[in-house]
Amino acid sequence: MTQLKDTVCVGFLSVIFGLAAQPSRAADQTVPGAGNATAIALSSKSPMVQSAKEFLLGRINKIDNATIRAITLDAIANPTTCVTHRAYVTESQKDAILQELIAAGLVDTRDDSTFPGGLKAGVFPPLLEDGSACPHLPQTFFSAPGSFFGGHHSWPGGLAVHESFNDVSSLNLANGYRRVYGHSEGGLPVIDPSNASPLVSDKPADIFLSEDVMVAAPIWHDWAKPMVFQWNSDGSEFRELSFGGNGQTDNFGATGNSKTGGHHMISVAEAMKRGLPPDLVIAQASAHSHTTADNEFKVVNWLHTAAIIAQIDPVARGYLSLDAQGRLRLPPLRRLGEVNLNAALPSQTNMLAEYPLHTLSDADFVATEPAVSIDQVILKTLAPEFGFDPSQIGAYNNGFRNPVFSFLTAERLFIIYGNSGLDGVRVEINNLRQRGII
């Protein structure tokens, strides 16, 4: 067993340093992915993916605010939902929006020569019926991967599983805060010991954390991944453009880098265009960085980027505010009856607890990213036993790698391998072969 693990570790190092066979990256990213239909078909057969779909729909249906609930259900569950921020957007309008982003320092112009299709293709991934009154997603929310090929949840349906876990994490974090910080006895706070569960209290909390925000923010955060992570015919994925800053002077003009995955700002643009409330949208935009003083500029830049893409005024809509120097900052929300102290207080006082809690809930990549990296080496090691040659990239990805991950998940295999080695993973894959899945 030790020798087998050592063999896999050697293979893992070869992947890390780029020595293993990689999928093609030359696909045209100005048109919808040629492999999207294959991913839709595969994910629709996976019990894991379909259970994630039912879980997410169940969570959305528990959102108390009827408007947020209806908008979120349409965005996630409606296979013909409109990409509202792209409705009627012409090619010349895309050019103008891109120039506005460049002028604001929210894209890195150096990426134009290296990203497939240039900056325009990265900011405006191809849609079905693009430019019409109702452009459509190029694949379903439930067939999309969770990240780039080889990253966390990078298999058909991985996005839905990722969001299911994040939603559980978000709700558990909120319940933990309520349990520890939200109860009083005799007028002073104490931890409520009344229930054996470490999270759920028998008593109502005397602090407010929005359950609607904690449910909806993780789901909305990655909404655009069906756009940016489309599938190529060989079972690999589109590349994603990072923007939301120029990568050099992003900290209110000082040295800083707020570039991040394009799905982040595109998702926020859609949430803004659909009119979701500021506390939810700002929490959504906080997923990639906490909003403490040193990082506020990142969240502000991502909200600004999204507003330009959506062509809305973020200050007028309450998503951002202006400080005494005329700079965009986080807005004050929920402070009922307070005299406007925004000019006197630092903008950092405008952070709501839901923002960093959502940041924390999106942190499962710490385990799930290495899970895929390690599992990919394990699968290449076992593939010949199941009739697949990893060097035949299209046949291998579409016939073996993607189905194994979509049905079993990389995370499950990662845990099984850690406990039972290759033999444990082999049993799982044999189960798929016996069922005719591979």
Phi, psi and chi 1 to 4 in degrees:
 res  aa     phi    psi   chi1   chi2   chi3   chi4
   1 MET       -  -42.9 -176.0   66.9   68.8      -
   2 THR   -61.6  -40.4  -59.8      -      -      -
   3 GLN   -63.6  -40.8 -176.3  177.0    2.2      -
   4 LEU   -64.2  -41.3  -73.5  173.2      -      -
   5 LYS   -65.1  -38.5  -75.9 -168.1  174.7 -177.5
   6 ASP   -63.5  -38.5  -70.5  -17.8      -      -
   7 THR   -61.8  -43.6  -60.0      -      -      -
   8 VAL   -65.6  -37.8  172.6      -      -      -
   9 CYS   -63.6  -38.6  -74.0      -      -      -
  10 VAL   -62.0  -43.7  171.4      -      -      -
  11 GLY   -62.3  -37.3      -      -      -      -
  12 PHE   -62.6  -41.8  177.1   46.3      -      -
  13 LEU   -63.2  -36.3  -70.3  175.3      -      -
  14 SER   -65.4  -35.1   72.0      -      -      -
  15 VAL   -68.0  -45.2  170.3      -      -      -
  16 ILE   -57.7  -39.4  -69.4  -63.5      -      -
  17 PHE   -95.0   14.7  -68.2  105.3      -      -
  18 GLY    76.5   20.6      -      -      -      -
  19 LEU   -92.1  -16.4  -59.0  179.2      -      -
  20 ALA   -84.7  161.1      -      -      -      -
  21 ALA   -61.5  133.8      -      -      -      -
  22 GLN  -115.2  151.0  -63.1  -64.9  -49.8      -
  23 PRO   -68.0  160.1   23.9  -33.0      -      -
  24 SER   -64.2  143.0  170.4      -      -      -
  25 ARG  -118.7   14.6  -60.7  -64.2 -171.9 -168.9
  26 ALA   -96.9    6.8      -      -      -      -
  27 ALA   -64.8  150.7      -      -      -      -
  28 ASP   -73.9  115.1 -176.4   -2.1      -      -
  29 GLN   -97.0   15.8  -67.0 -165.9 -169.2      -
  30 THR   -97.9   -3.3   64.2      -      -      -
  31 VAL  -129.3  155.6  -63.4      -      -      -
  32 PRO   -55.4  147.8  -28.8   37.3      -      -
  33 GLY   -62.4  134.8      -      -      -      -
  34 ALA   -70.0  -15.7      -      -      -      -
  35 GLY  -102.3    7.8      -      -      -      -
  36 ASN   -61.7  -41.8  -71.1  -19.2      -      -
  37 ALA   -64.2  -38.0      -      -      -      -
  38 THR   -62.2  -41.9  -60.2      -      -      -
  39 ALA   -67.0  -38.5      -      -      -      -
  40 ILE   -62.1  -44.5  -67.6  170.3      -      -
  41 ALA   -64.3  -42.9      -      -      -      -
  42 LEU   -66.1  -49.5  174.3   59.1      -      -
  43 SER   -64.7  -29.9   59.9      -      -      -
  44 SER   -70.1  -16.9   67.0      -      -      -
  45 LYS   -95.6  -12.4  -62.9  174.6 -176.0  176.4
  46 SER   -81.7  118.9  164.9      -      -      -
  47 PRO   -59.3  -34.4  -25.2   35.5      -      -
  48 MET   -63.5  -48.0 -177.4   63.2  176.1      -
  49 VAL   -65.9  -42.1  175.6      -      -      -
  50 GLN   -67.8  -33.1  -66.3  -52.1  -56.4      -
  51 SER   -69.4  -35.2   66.1      -      -      -
  52 ALA   -63.8  -40.0      -      -      -      -
  53 LYS   -59.3  -49.1  176.8  179.7  179.2  178.4
  54 GLU   -64.3  -36.7  -67.2  -54.0  -47.4      -
  55 PHE   -62.3  -48.4  174.9   82.5      -      -
  56 LEU   -64.6  -42.0  -70.3  173.3      -      -
  57 LEU   -63.2  -36.9  -64.0 -177.4      -      -
  58 GLY   -63.4  -41.1      -      -      -      -
  59 ARG   -66.1  -44.0  -64.0  -48.2  -48.4  166.2
  60 ILE   -60.7  -40.0  -65.5  168.9      -      -
  61 ASN   -67.0  -12.2  -84.1  -50.6      -      -
  62 LYS   -92.9   -2.4  -68.2 -176.5 -179.5  -63.3
  63 ILE   -63.8  128.3  -67.6  174.5      -      -
  64 ASP   -73.3  -41.0 -175.8   62.1      -      -
  65 ASN   -71.6  118.2 -177.1  -70.3      -      -
  66 ALA   -64.1  -34.5      -      -      -      -
  67 THR   -69.3  -47.6  -60.1      -      -      -
  68 ILE   -61.0  -42.5  -63.5  174.2      -      -
  69 ARG   -61.1  -46.6 -177.7  172.1   66.9 -111.5
  70 ALA   -67.1  -42.9      -      -      -      -
  71 ILE   -64.9  -42.1  -69.1  172.4      -      -
  72 THR   -69.2  -41.4  -54.6      -      -      -
  73 LEU   -60.0  -43.5  -84.4  174.2      -      -
  74 ASP   -63.0  -43.6  176.6   72.3      -      -
  75 ALA   -65.8  -33.6      -      -      -      -
  76 ILE   -96.3  -45.3  -59.2  -59.8      -      -
  77 ALA   -96.8  -19.7      -      -      -      -
  78 ASN   -83.2  111.7  179.5    2.7      -      -
  79 PRO   -66.8  -16.1   23.4  -32.6      -      -
  80 THR  -112.7   25.7   60.0      -      -      -
  81 THR   -58.2  147.6 -169.4      -      -      -
  82 CYS   -86.5  137.4  -60.4      -      -      -
  83 VAL   -83.3   93.8 -179.2      -      -      -
  84 THR   -67.3  -32.7   59.7      -      -      -
  85 HIS   -73.8   -7.4   77.9  -87.3      -      -
  86 ARG  -109.2    2.2  -66.7  -83.2  -69.5  -87.0
  87 ALA   -64.1  128.8      -      -      -      -
  88 TYR    63.4   11.1  -64.0  115.7      -      -
  89 VAL   -78.8  117.7  175.7      -      -      -
  90 THR   -87.1  170.7   64.6      -      -      -
  91 GLU   -63.0  -38.7  -67.9  -56.6  -48.3      -
  92 SER   -67.7  -34.2   61.8      -      -      -
  93 GLN   -68.9  -36.9  -72.3  172.5  -36.0      -
  94 LYS   -60.2  -42.9  -68.4  178.0 -175.2  176.5
  95 ASP   -60.5  -42.5  -68.1  -25.1      -      -
  96 ALA   -66.2  -41.0      -      -      -      -
  97 ILE   -64.0  -41.7  -69.0  169.9      -      -
  98 LEU   -61.9  -42.2 -177.9   57.3      -      -
  99 GLN   -64.3  -35.5  -71.6  -54.8  -49.1      -
 100 GLU   -65.1  -39.8 -170.3  174.8   -7.5      -
 101 LEU   -65.1  -41.4  -69.2  170.4      -      -
 102 ILE   -62.9  -45.9  -68.1  171.6      -      -
 103 ALA   -61.9  -32.4      -      -      -      -
 104 ALA   -84.6   -1.4      -      -      -      -
 105 GLY    72.2   30.2      -      -      -      -
 106 LEU  -107.3    5.2  -64.1  171.6      -      -
 107 VAL  -134.9  157.2  -67.2      -      -      -
 108 ASP   -99.9  106.9 -173.2  -16.0      -      -
 109 THR   -63.0  -18.0   55.2      -      -      -
 110 ARG   -66.2  -21.3  -63.6  170.5  -63.6 -179.3
 111 ASP   -77.6  -13.2  -67.8  -27.9      -      -
 112 ASP   -62.1  -33.8 -169.0   46.9      -      -
 113 SER   -87.6  -10.6   61.4      -      -      -
 114 THR  -111.5  -23.1   58.6      -      -      -
 115 PHE   -85.1  136.3 -172.1   78.9      -      -
 116 PRO   -57.9  117.5  -22.9   32.7      -      -
 117 GLY    87.3   -3.1      -      -      -      -
 118 GLY    79.7 -177.7      -      -      -      -
 119 LEU   -57.2  -38.0  -69.1  173.3      -      -
 120 LYS   -60.6  -41.8 -172.5  175.0  178.9  180.0
 121 ALA   -67.8  -29.1      -      -      -      -
 122 GLY   -77.0  -37.7      -      -      -      -
 123 VAL   -79.1  -30.4  175.9      -      -      -
 124 PHE  -124.8   74.7  -59.2  100.5      -      -
 125 PRO   -58.5  150.3  -20.4   32.2      -      -
 126 PRO   -65.5  140.2   23.5  -33.6      -      -
 127 LEU  -121.6  169.2  -57.9  176.4      -      -
 128 LEU   -84.0  135.3  -56.8  178.7      -      -
 129 GLU    56.7   42.0  -59.1 -179.5   57.1      -
 130 ASP   -59.4  138.3 -165.4   10.6      -      -
 131 GLY    86.1   -6.7      -      -      -      -
 132 SER   -82.7 -177.3   70.4      -      -      -
 133 ALA   -67.3  -24.1      -      -      -      -
 134 CYS  -143.6   77.0 -177.1      -      -      -
 135 PRO   -64.4  147.5  -14.3   28.4      -      -
 136 HIS  -115.0  153.4  -61.1  -54.2      -      -
 137 LEU   -60.2  145.0  -67.2  171.9      -      -
 138 PRO   -76.3  -12.1   28.0  -34.9      -      -
 139 GLN  -153.8  171.3   62.4  176.0  -44.0      -
 140 THR   -77.9  159.8   68.9      -      -      -
 141 PHE   -57.7  -31.2 -176.3   87.7      -      -
 142 PHE   -91.6    2.4  -59.0  100.8      -      -
 143 SER  -108.3   -7.5   63.4      -      -      -
 144 ALA   -76.6  153.3      -      -      -      -
 145 PRO   -81.6  168.9   33.1  -36.0      -      -
 146 GLY   -84.8  -17.1      -      -      -      -
 147 SER  -168.3 -167.4   66.6      -      -      -
 148 PHE   -62.1  159.6   61.1   90.9      -      -
 149 PHE   -61.9  122.0 -166.1   85.5      -      -
 150 GLY    95.2   -9.7      -      -      -      -
 151 GLY   -89.9 -172.1      -      -      -      -
 152 HIS   -63.6  139.4   71.1   83.2      -      -
 153 HIS    53.5   35.9  -59.4   90.4      -      -
 154 SER   -89.2   68.1   55.1      -      -      -
 155 TRP  -153.3  158.1   29.6  -87.0      -      -
 156 PRO   -56.1  120.8  -28.9   38.0      -      -
 157 GLY    93.1   -5.0      -      -      -      -
 158 GLY   -61.5  -30.6      -      -      -      -
 159 LEU   -61.5  -45.6  174.4   58.9      -      -
 160 ALA   -63.8  -38.1      -      -      -      -
 161 VAL   -68.4  -43.4  175.9      -      -      -
 162 HIS   -57.3  -46.9  172.9   54.6      -      -
 163 GLU   -68.9  -31.7  -61.5  -55.6    0.6      -
 164 SER   -62.5  -45.9  -63.6      -      -      -
 165 PHE   -64.5  -42.8 -175.3   87.5      -      -
 166 ASN   -63.0  -36.7  -74.7    0.9      -      -
 167 ASP   -67.1  -41.0 -132.9   57.0      -      -
 168 VAL   -59.8  -45.0  169.9      -      -      -
 169 SER   -61.9  -44.1  -64.0      -      -      -
 170 SER   -60.2  -47.6  179.6      -      -      -
 171 LEU   -67.2  -38.6  -66.1  169.9      -      -
 172 ASN   -66.1  -39.6  -77.6  -15.2      -      -
 173 LEU   -62.6  -44.5  -77.1  164.5      -      -
 174 ALA   -62.8  -42.9      -      -      -      -
 175 ASN   -65.3  -36.1  -76.3  -27.7      -      -
 176 GLY   -63.1  -41.5      -      -      -      -
 177 TYR   -65.1  -41.3  -96.1   59.2      -      -
 178 ARG   -63.6  -41.0  -66.0 -175.5 -172.8  105.0
 179 ARG   -65.6  -42.4 -179.1   67.3 -176.9  -97.3
 180 VAL   -87.1  -38.0  173.5      -      -      -
 181 TYR  -110.7   -3.0  -55.6  112.3      -      -
 182 GLY  -112.4   22.5      -      -      -      -
 183 HIS  -134.7  147.2  -65.0  -79.9      -      -
 184 SER  -133.2  151.8  -56.1      -      -      -
 185 GLU  -134.9  126.8  -72.6 -175.1    5.6      -
 186 GLY    62.9   26.9      -      -      -      -
 187 GLY    87.8    0.7      -      -      -      -
 188 LEU  -123.5  144.5  -67.0  174.6      -      -
 189 PRO   -70.6  139.7   24.7  -33.6      -      -
 190 VAL  -141.8  159.0  -64.6      -      -      -
 191 ILE   -76.5  129.3  -62.3  173.8      -      -
 192 ASP   -75.5  117.3  176.2   23.3      -      -
 193 PRO   -98.8   15.9   36.9  -33.0      -      -
 194 SER   -79.5   -9.8   60.6      -      -      -
 195 ASN  -129.3  143.1 -168.2  -59.3      -      -
 196 ALA   -66.6  -25.8      -      -      -      -
 197 SER   -67.5  137.1  167.0      -      -      -
 198 PRO   -72.6  -12.8   26.1  -34.4      -      -
 199 LEU  -113.6  -48.7  -65.7  176.5      -      -
 200 VAL   -89.3  122.8 -179.2      -      -      -
 201 SER   -95.5  151.3  172.7      -      -      -
 202 ASP   -76.5  -18.2  -70.6  -25.9      -      -
 203 LYS  -105.8  145.0  -58.0  176.1 -178.5  177.9
 204 PRO   -66.7  141.5   22.7  -32.2      -      -
 205 ALA   -75.5  151.2      -      -      -      -
 206 ASP  -101.2   16.6   53.7   24.8      -      -
 207 ILE  -120.3  156.3   60.1  171.8      -      -
 208 PHE  -108.8  121.3  175.9   73.4      -      -
 209 LEU  -125.7  128.1  -68.2  171.7      -      -
 210 SER   -71.0  114.7  170.6      -      -      -
 211 GLU   -65.7  -34.7 -168.1   80.6  -13.5      -
 212 ASP   -62.2  -42.6  -75.2   -2.5      -      -
 213 VAL   -65.8  -42.3  169.3      -      -      -
 214 MET   -67.2  -29.2  -60.3  -48.5  -65.1      -
 215 VAL   -79.2  -47.1  169.7      -      -      -
 216 ALA   -82.0  -33.0      -      -      -      -
 217 ALA   -59.7  -46.3      -      -      -      -
 218 PRO   -63.2  -34.5  -22.2   34.2      -      -
 219 ILE   -70.8  -42.2  -64.0  171.6      -      -
 220 TRP   -73.7  -27.5  -90.8  101.8      -      -
 221 HIS   -54.2  -43.2  159.7   54.8      -      -
 222 ASP  -105.1   20.1  -73.4  -23.6      -      -
 223 TRP   -55.5  -34.6  179.8   84.5      -      -
 224 ALA   -84.4    0.7      -      -      -      -
 225 LYS   -62.4  -29.8  -75.8 -176.0  175.5  178.8
 226 PRO   -62.4  -19.2  -26.4   36.4      -      -
 227 MET   -87.1  -47.2  -61.9  165.6   61.4      -
 228 VAL   -84.9  -27.1  -59.7      -      -      -
 229 PHE  -110.8   65.1  -66.8  126.9      -      -
 230 GLN   -80.3  165.2  -60.8 -174.6   45.0      -
 231 TRP  -101.3  133.3  -66.5   98.2      -      -
 232 ASN   -83.8  165.2  -62.2  -44.7      -      -
 233 SER   -64.1  -25.3   59.8      -      -      -
 234 ASP   -87.8   10.3   67.0   -1.9      -      -
 235 GLY    83.9    4.3      -      -      -      -
 236 SER   -92.6 -172.4   64.6      -      -      -
 237 GLU  -124.5  160.6  -59.8  173.9   31.7      -
 238 PHE   -59.4  151.8  -83.7   22.9      -      -
 239 ARG   -79.6  155.6  -77.1  176.5   52.8 -167.3
 240 GLU  -111.7  135.6  179.1 -176.8   32.8      -
 241 LEU   -82.5  134.8  176.8   68.9      -      -
 242 SER   -96.0  130.0  -71.8      -      -      -
 243 PHE  -151.4 -155.8   57.8  104.9      -      -
 244 GLY    92.2   12.1      -      -      -      -
 245 GLY   174.3  169.3      -      -      -      -
 246 ASN   -94.0   -4.5   60.7   36.6      -      -
 247 GLY    85.3    1.5      -      -      -      -
 248 GLN  -131.6  -48.9  -59.2  175.3   86.3      -
 249 THR  -124.3   48.6   57.7      -      -      -
 250 ASP   -87.5  -14.0  -64.4  -24.1      -      -
 251 ASN   -86.9   73.8 -169.9   -2.6      -      -
 252 PHE    51.7   40.7  -58.6  109.3      -      -
 253 GLY    94.9  -17.0      -      -      -      -
 254 ALA   -90.5  175.9      -      -      -      -
 255 THR   -59.4  128.8  -58.8      -      -      -
 256 GLY   177.4  158.4      -      -      -      -
 257 ASN  -133.9  111.6 -177.4   -3.2      -      -
 258 SER  -112.6   15.4   58.5      -      -      -
 259 LYS   -63.3  136.5  -70.4  173.3   65.4  176.4
 260 THR  -152.5  173.2 -165.4      -      -      -
 261 GLY   -56.3  135.2      -      -      -      -
 262 GLY   -59.2  -30.1      -      -      -      -
 263 HIS   -56.1  -29.8   73.1  -87.7      -      -
 264 HIS   -63.1  -53.0 -172.1   61.8      -      -
 265 MET   -74.1  -34.9  -73.9   77.6   61.8      -
 266 ILE   -65.2  -39.3  -63.5  171.1      -      -
 267 SER   -63.6  -42.3  -61.5      -      -      -
 268 VAL   -65.3  -38.8  173.5      -      -      -
 269 ALA   -58.7  -42.2      -      -      -      -
 270 GLU   -66.9  -41.0 -176.3   68.5   13.9      -
 271 ALA   -63.1  -41.1      -      -      -      -
 272 MET   -63.9  -46.1  -73.1  178.7  170.2      -
 273 LYS   -62.7  -32.2 -163.4   71.1  171.5 -178.0
 274 ARG   -83.5   -2.7  -68.4 -175.1 -176.2 -127.6
 275 GLY    81.6   25.3      -      -      -      -
 276 LEU   -67.1  150.7  -69.3  174.9      -      -
 277 PRO   -70.2  155.4   23.4  -32.8      -      -
 278 PRO   -57.5  -41.5  -30.2   38.1      -      -
 279 ASP   -61.9  -38.4   58.9  -13.4      -      -
 280 LEU   -69.0  -46.0  169.5   53.9      -      -
 281 VAL   -67.4  -39.7  172.4      -      -      -
 282 ILE   -68.9  -39.2  -61.9  169.8      -      -
 283 ALA   -60.5  -43.4      -      -      -      -
 284 GLN   -57.0  -45.1  173.4 -170.0   -8.7      -
 285 ALA   -71.7  -12.6      -      -      -      -
 286 SER   -86.7   -0.3  -60.4      -      -      -
 287 ALA   -60.2  -35.8      -      -      -      -
 288 HIS   -90.9   -5.4  -77.6 -166.1      -      -
 289 SER  -165.5  140.8 -179.7      -      -      -
 290 HIS   -67.9  157.7   53.2   79.3      -      -
 291 THR   -98.5   21.5   47.6      -      -      -
 292 THR   -68.1  170.6   51.0      -      -      -
 293 ALA   -51.9  -43.7      -      -      -      -
 294 ASP   -69.9  -16.8  -67.9  -18.4      -      -
 295 ASN  -120.8    3.9  -74.2  -54.9      -      -
 296 GLU   -56.8  -37.2 -177.2 -163.7   -0.1      -
 297 PHE   -57.5  -32.2   75.9   91.8      -      -
 298 LYS   -66.3  -49.8  -64.1  179.4 -178.7  178.8
 299 VAL   -63.2  -40.7 -179.2      -      -      -
 300 VAL   -60.8  -45.3  168.0      -      -      -
 301 ASN   -64.0  -36.6  -73.7  -14.8      -      -
 302 TRP   -69.6  -39.2  -62.0  -26.6      -      -
 303 LEU   -66.5  -40.1  -69.7  163.5      -      -
 304 HIS   -63.6  -44.7 -172.6 -164.9      -      -
 305 THR   -58.4  -47.4  -59.4      -      -      -
 306 ALA   -62.0  -39.7      -      -      -      -
 307 ALA   -64.9  -37.9      -      -      -      -
 308 ILE   -65.6  -43.9  -68.9  174.3      -      -
 309 ILE   -62.0  -41.3  -66.4  172.4      -      -
 310 ALA   -79.7  -11.5      -      -      -      -
 311 GLN    57.3   51.7  -68.7  -67.4  -84.0      -
 312 ILE  -128.4  162.5   60.3  104.4      -      -
 313 ASP   -90.6  108.9 -178.3  -19.8      -      -
 314 PRO   -70.1  -25.8   27.4  -35.1      -      -
 315 VAL   -74.9  -45.3  175.3      -      -      -
 316 ALA   -62.7  -32.3      -      -      -      -
 317 ARG   -86.8   -5.0  -61.6  -76.7 -171.0   91.1
 318 GLY    86.8    9.8      -      -      -      -
 319 TYR   -83.2  -23.4  -61.3  120.7      -      -
 320 LEU  -142.0  165.8  -70.2  168.7      -      -
 321 SER  -135.2  170.0   62.6      -      -      -
 322 LEU  -107.6  136.2  -66.9  172.2      -      -
 323 ASP   -90.2 -174.8   65.7   12.1      -      -
 324 ALA   -63.7  -22.4      -      -      -      -
 325 GLN   -92.2    4.7  -71.8   75.3   44.2      -
 326 GLY    78.8   15.7      -      -      -      -
 327 ARG   -92.1  146.5  -62.0 -179.3  -60.8 -175.0
 328 LEU   -70.6  132.7  -67.3  170.3      -      -
 329 ARG  -141.4  174.6  -53.4  -63.2  -71.0  -95.4
 330 LEU   -67.4  142.3  -65.7  179.0      -      -
 331 PRO   -87.8  154.3   32.5  -35.6      -      -
 332 PRO   -76.7  131.7   27.4  -32.1      -      -
 333 LEU  -131.2  147.2  -59.6  174.8      -      -
 334 ARG    72.0   -4.2  -64.2 -171.8 -166.7  161.3
 335 ARG   -82.4   81.4  -60.0 -153.0  -67.8  -91.8
 336 LEU   -65.8  134.8  -59.8  177.4      -      -
 337 GLY    76.7    1.0      -      -      -      -
 338 GLU   -79.9  135.3  179.3 -176.7  -83.7      -
 339 VAL   -64.5  146.5  175.8      -      -      -
 340 ASN   -65.4  101.1 -176.4   11.0      -      -
 341 LEU  -103.2   10.7  -59.7  175.3      -      -
 342 ASN   -60.1  -31.0 -152.9   36.7      -      -
 343 ALA   -74.0  -23.8      -      -      -      -
 344 ALA   -96.7  -30.8      -      -      -      -
 345 LEU   -94.9  149.3  -66.7  174.8      -      -
 346 PRO   -65.1  149.0   23.1  -32.6      -      -
 347 SER   -61.3  -22.2 -180.0      -      -      -
 348 GLN   -60.2  -24.5 -175.0   54.0   32.9      -
 349 THR   -67.4   -7.3   64.1      -      -      -
 350 ASN   -88.9    8.6  -63.8  -25.7      -      -
 351 MET   -78.8  133.3 -178.6  172.8   71.3      -
 352 LEU   -96.6  152.1  -63.0  177.8      -      -
 353 ALA   -60.6  -30.0      -      -      -      -
 354 GLU   -61.7  -27.1  -71.1   89.4  -19.4      -
 355 TYR   -64.6  -57.8  -55.8  165.4      -      -
 356 PRO   -68.1  -27.9   22.8  -33.5      -      -
 357 LEU   -64.2  -38.3  -69.7 -178.3      -      -
 358 HIS   -67.3  -37.5 -177.6 -139.9      -      -
 359 THR   -54.9  -48.3  -49.7      -      -      -
 360 LEU   -64.4  -35.8  -67.0  171.2      -      -
 361 SER   -69.2  -17.2   75.7      -      -      -
 362 ASP   -94.3   16.7 -166.4   42.9      -      -
 363 ALA   -97.0   13.4      -      -      -      -
 364 ASP   -69.5  -13.3   76.4  -36.0      -      -
 365 PHE   -61.0  -19.1   65.2   87.4      -      -
 366 VAL   -57.5  -34.7  174.0      -      -      -
 367 ALA  -101.2  -36.6      -      -      -      -
 368 THR   -77.8  -26.0   57.4      -      -      -
 369 GLU   -66.5  -52.7 -163.9  106.6  -23.5      -
 370 PRO   -64.6  -26.1   18.5  -29.7      -      -
 371 ALA   -59.3  -46.4      -      -      -      -
 372 VAL   -66.9  -43.6  172.0      -      -      -
 373 SER   -57.9  -45.1  -63.2      -      -      -
 374 ILE   -71.1  -43.7  -67.4  168.4      -      -
 375 ASP   -62.8  -34.0  -74.3   -8.5      -      -
 376 GLN   -62.1  -35.7  -73.4 -174.3  142.0      -
 377 VAL   -71.2  -40.5  178.9      -      -      -
 378 ILE   -60.4  -44.6  -66.1  170.2      -      -
 379 LEU   -64.8  -39.3  -66.6 -171.9      -      -
 380 LYS   -65.5  -31.9  -72.7 -179.5  178.4  179.6
 381 THR   -68.4  -39.7  -58.9      -      -      -
 382 LEU   -89.6  -17.0  -65.7  175.6      -      -
 383 ALA   -52.4  -44.7      -      -      -      -
 384 PRO   -58.3  -30.1  -26.8   36.6      -      -
 385 GLU   -64.8  -22.3  -61.7 -179.8   23.2      -
 386 PHE  -110.4   13.9  -63.9   91.8      -      -
 387 GLY    84.9   21.3      -      -      -      -
 388 PHE  -120.6  141.2  -69.7   92.4      -      -
 389 ASP  -108.6  113.3  179.6   -4.5      -      -
 390 PRO   -59.3  -21.6  -25.2   35.4      -      -
 391 SER   -75.1  -17.4   68.6      -      -      -
 392 GLN   -90.0   83.5  -58.2  -61.0  -50.3      -
 393 ILE   -58.6  -48.7  -65.3  174.0      -      -
 394 GLY   -63.5  -48.3      -      -      -      -
 395 ALA   -64.8  -37.9      -      -      -      -
 396 TYR   -68.5  -50.0  172.1   76.8      -      -
 397 ASN   -63.8  -49.1  -75.5  -20.3      -      -
 398 ASN   -75.2  -30.3  -70.1  -39.6      -      -
 399 GLY   -97.9  -20.4      -      -      -      -
 400 PHE  -130.2  -66.8 -172.2   67.4      -      -
 401 ARG   -55.7  -56.8  177.9 -157.0 -176.5  -90.9
 402 ASN   -65.0  -42.6  -70.6   -8.2      -      -
 403 PRO   -63.4  -40.1  -25.1   35.3      -      -
 404 VAL   -61.1  -46.8  167.5      -      -      -
 405 PHE   -67.8  -40.7  -78.8  157.1      -      -
 406 SER   -65.3  -35.1 -171.4      -      -      -
 407 PHE   -89.4  -33.0  -83.3   78.6      -      -
 408 LEU  -107.2  -26.0  -60.6  176.5      -      -
 409 THR    73.0  143.1   77.0      -      -      -
 410 ALA   -65.7  -34.0      -      -      -      -
 411 GLU   -66.7  -42.5  -64.1   70.1   31.6      -
 412 ARG   -63.0  -45.2  176.3 -178.0  172.8   87.2
 413 LEU   -65.2  -37.3  -66.6 -179.9      -      -
 414 PHE   -60.1  -45.9  170.6   64.7      -      -
 415 ILE   -68.0  -42.5  -65.1  169.0      -      -
 416 ILE   -62.6  -42.7  -72.1  173.7      -      -
 417 TYR   -61.8  -40.4  174.1   71.6      -      -
 418 GLY   -62.7  -29.1      -      -      -      -
 419 ASN   -96.3  -33.6  -69.0  -40.2      -      -
 420 SER  -126.4    0.7  -55.7      -      -      -
 421 GLY    69.7 -162.2      -      -      -      -
 422 LEU   -62.0  -32.4  -71.6  178.0      -      -
 423 ASP   -62.2  -40.0  -74.0  -18.6      -      -
 424 GLY   -65.4  -41.4      -      -      -      -
 425 VAL   -67.1  -39.2  176.2      -      -      -
 426 ARG   -59.2  -40.5 -173.3 -179.7  -75.3  113.5
 427 VAL   -61.0  -43.5  168.9      -      -      -
 428 GLU   -62.5  -44.8  -65.4  -75.1  -51.5      -
 429 ILE   -71.0  -35.0  -60.0  174.8      -      -
 430 ASN   -60.0  -35.0 -100.0  -38.0      -      -
 431 ASN   -60.8  -40.4 -176.1   31.3      -      -
 432 LEU   -66.1  -39.3  -64.2 -175.0      -      -
 433 ARG   -66.2  -40.3  179.6  163.0   61.7  179.8
 434 GLN   -65.9  -26.1  -68.4  166.8    5.7      -
 435 ARG   -90.4    0.2  -66.2  169.3  179.5  -94.5
 436 GLY    76.1   20.0      -      -      -      -
 437 ILE   -83.0  -34.1  -65.9  166.7      -      -
 438 ILE  -121.1      -   60.0  169.0      -      -
